Each structure stands twice: as structure tokens, then as C-alpha cells.
Amino acid sequence: MHKKYLLTFLITTAATLFVTSNFFCKPKKVPANKVELGEQLFFDPILSRDQTISCSSCHLPAFAFADTARVSKGVSGRTGVRNTPSAMNLSLQVSFFWDGRSATLEEQALVPIANPDEMDLPVDTAVMRLREHPEYRRLFDRIFHEPPSPKNLGAALAAFQRSMETSNTAFDDWKVNDNIGAVNESVKRGFKLFNGKANCIQCHFGTDFNNVEFRNIGLFDGIMLNDSGRAAISHNISDLGKFKIGPLRNIALTAPYMHDG
């Protein structure tokens, strides 16, 4: 029974589907600012080597901009090694990717473009494509007052990602606005378990139900589970098997879970 209450609470913290649907049901219009330009770029396969996939190929709008596969497929059907996390609710995060390799969203946004297992296009080549594309050349000139560059490409994509915040759920109405009728009693019991006996709050707390630390929860043994995680970035043996704690916003939509799916 306790598991049922906890599951009900977690599902209620998820934003309902209409929140994400706002990002892909709108009619196409000419971008007027960084957010709108970033949105167009996010859905445009021009940023992949063979122009067959876009950011949205792995970050699916209907699933809170996560993927439903254990690992996503990039160009030519190549597969990555880690699960694709949600691209929503990133404004308060202080590091990105499961191992925290990027310190800013602007930096993060460019990595999948160049990754051979993802979009497989050198960033300089991507920028050249945008400069040679009449529409994008005009858009960058109008919005950034300069031609496309790695810096403003990252800025546009990051601006779009920062715009995708879901802080208007029933749970938020309950906890922020003290609306006791916003959620049912099962959710309240689940939240009590979350903060008490289940001890989920030890890792998952704050606005997005995560924290800035990296934790080892037993998903590394050096044999069958051999992703070294944070240690590959920090080169610190104490970080072996540690990964970023995933936010729980929209968790009902973002399965499968953990860094390895």
C-alpha cells in the first residue's frame, strides 16, 4: 500500500501532457527572439550530418522532451551509451549530462551536435550550414545582430530549453499556494512517505526534486556495470560510479529511468 501512495505522489508531481504539447502543436511562425529561434533549431535536422535527425528526435515533446528508448539512436542508427534525460526544467540546474561534463546550457547544447553517436556534425560545419542558409542567416542577423556562430547557436538552443519550465502542477498549487484541495489524500500520504520512511528526500529535494551532487546508487561494479560516471570527468577515484541525481519533474512521462535506462 505504501508503494501505491508513493507512486500516486510521483505521478501527481508530473506536469500534465498539455504542458508539453504546447511546444509542438503551435503553427510555424517566423522566430522573433532567441527562444523562438532556438525552438526552430531544436526541431530542424539541419544540425545533423545527414540531416535526418534533430534534437527532438531524441527529446520527444510528448514525453516531456525525454526518450522512450533505453538509449537513443543517432545518425545511421548509431546508439548512445546513456539514457536521454528530459530537456525540460533545466533553468535551476548547475551541471548537465549524467556525468556533469558541461557547466552551462549553452555548452551542453553544442555537445550532441558534434557527438559521433548522435548528430555527428562538427560544430563549425553546423555553423557554416546556417551561414549559407538564407533564412537562418537573416534570422541570426535580426535576433543576434551578427551571423551564426558557435556562441549564438548555443545561446539560442539554451534559451529555448530554459523556456520549458513546468512549475504549475497540482502539486505546486498545493505546496506553493496552500491549496489543500489541489491533490487527493493518496498524494498527501505519498508525499509523507517521500519525506519520511521512504527517505527519497535524501537525494530528491527542492524545486525540481534533485540536488547538485553526484551519487553512487550501486549501478557500477566494474564488470557488468562498468560506466565510471563522474570519475571520467573529475579523474577522482571517489567519484567512480557516481551520476547526477535526476530531477523528478514529469517523471510519469520520462521512463525508462537512470543513466542506463
N, C-alpha and C positions, 0 to 999 in steps of 0.2 A: 504493500500500500504506500509506503514511503516513497518508493521509486515512482509511483504514479503521480504523486503530488509534485515531486521534483521535476518530472517531465512536463507537467502542466505549466509550472512556473517558467521553465526554459522556453517553451513554445510561446507563451504569452509575451516574453521579452522580445520576441522576433517581430519585426515590422511586417505588417500585412502586405500581401502581394501587390496591392495597388500602388504602394510607395515606389517599388522598383519599376512598375510598369510605366510610370510617368516618364522614365528615361528612354523608352523605346517605342512609345505609341504616338509621340508628337510628330506632326508633319515636318518635313525637312524645310529649313529656312536658312537664309544666309547668316552665318555666325556674326554676331555684333560685338563679342567680347571674348576674353580668354577662355571662360568656361565653355561657351558655345563652340569655339574653335577646337578646344580640347575634346569635346564630345564628338565632333565630326571626325577628328583624327582617330579617336578611340574605336570607332566603328568602320574605319576605312582600311582595307587591306593593302593600301599603297605602302605601308610601313613594313611589309614582309618581302622577303627576297623574290618569291614568285607571285606576289600579290594575290595570294589565295586565302590568307588568314589575317585577322585583325586582333586587336586587344580583346574585343568582345567575343572572339571565337573560344577563348578560354574563360573569360569573365562574363558569364551568361546573365543578362539582365533579369530573367525570370527566376534566377536562383541567387538573388542578392549579389550579383556580379562575382559569384564563385563558379566552380565547375562541378558537374555531377560525376565525373570520372575520377578514379584514384589518382591518376596523373594525366595531364592534358597532352594532346597531340599538337605538334608544331608543323612546320613546313615538311612536305614529303612524308608525312605520317610519323615523324620522329617523336619520341616520347621523352618527357622530362623525368626527373627523379624525385620530385616532391609534389605534394598536392597543391593545387591552385587556391590560395586564400581569397576571401571576398575583397573586392576593391572599394567597398563602402566603409563609412565610419573610420576614416583614416586621419582626420584632422588633428586628433589628440595623440597619435602615435609618435614615438620618438625614434624608432628604427623600423626598418622594413625588410621583408623576406624572413623566412623562418630562422635564418641564422643572423639576422640583423646587419647584413653587409652594407646596407645603404642608410645614411643618416637623414636624408630628406626625400620627400616625394618626388621632387624634380630629378634627383639622381636615380631613384628607383624606376621612374617611368621609362628611362632610356635602356635599362638593362635587358628587358625581354626582347627589344628590337634587335639587339646585337647577338643575343644568345643563339648559338647554332642549333639548339634543340627547340627553339621557339620560333622567332620570326626570321632569324638568320640573315640580318641585313646590317652591315656596318653603319653606325650612326651617321658618319659623314656621307655615305651613299644615300641614306634616307633623306638627309637634309638637301642633297643635290637634287633628288627627285622632286622635293617640294619646291625648290627654287625654279625648277624647269616646268612646273605645273602652273599654268596661268592663273587658275582660281586660287590656289594656295599662295602664290606669290602676292596676289592682290590682298588676300586676307591678312597675311602677316604684315604687309606694309601698312594696312589700315589699323590693325589692332596693336602691333608692337612698334610701328614706325621704323621697321627695318626688315630685311629679307630673313627667311628662315635660317635658324642656326641651332646647334645642339641645345643651347641655353633656353631659347624661347620655345623650342619644341617640347622640352621637358617642362617648362613653365605652363604651357597650355594644357598638356595632359594632366599635370598635377592639379591645376585649377579645377578641371572637371572632376577629378577624384575627390577633391575637398568639398565639392558641392553636394556630394551624395551622403548626407548625414540623415540618419533616421532616429530622431530623439522625440518623436511624437506618438509613441506606442501607448497602449493601455497601461502598461507598467509605469511608464514615465508619468502618465496622468495620475496614477495612484501615489507614487512616491514624491513627485515634484509638486503636484498641485493638491495633494492630500485628498484626492477624490476616492473615498473608500469604496465607492460603487463601481470603479473602473475595472476591477478584476474580481473574480469569484473567490470563494473561500478556499478552493483547492490550490489556487495560485498563491494565496497567502500562506498556506501550510507549506507549500513547496519552497517559498522564499525563506521561511523559518528554518527548514531543513538545510537549505543552501548556506545559510549563515551560521547554522549550529551543528547538528550531528553529522551532516554530510561533509562539512568543512570545505565546501567548494570555494568559499570566500578567501581561503588562504592564498589562492592564486588568481581568482577571478573577482575583481572588485573595481569600483569606480564607474565612471560614465559608460564605458564600453565593456565592463566586466573582464578586464585583463590588467596586467601591470607591465612595467618596463623591464622586468627581469627575464632571465632565461632559466628554464628548469629542466632537469632530467627526471622523467617520469617512468623510466625503465624501458625506453624504446631504443636502447643501444646495448649490444652485448659483444660487439666486435666479431661476430660470426655470422649469424643470420640477419641481425640488425646492425649494420655497420656504417650508417650515416653519422659522421662525427659531429655534425651540427655546428654550434657556435665555435667549437675549438678550431675549425678550419679557418675561421676569420681572426680569432683572438690569439691563436697559437698558444693557448693556455691549456695545459692538461686538465685543469679543474673544470673546464668547460666541455669536456668530452661528453657527447650525448645530450647536451642541453639545447633546447629550442625555445623560440619565442612563445610566450603564452598567448594563445589565440583569443581574440575577443569573442564574446558570446552573442553579440547583436545579430539578429536574423538567423540564429542557429538552426531554426526549424527548416530553413531553406538551403543550408550550405553543406549537407552531407556529400561525400564521406569526410571524416574528420582526421585530425592530427597531421603532422608534416608528411606522413607517408600514405595518407588516405586509408 
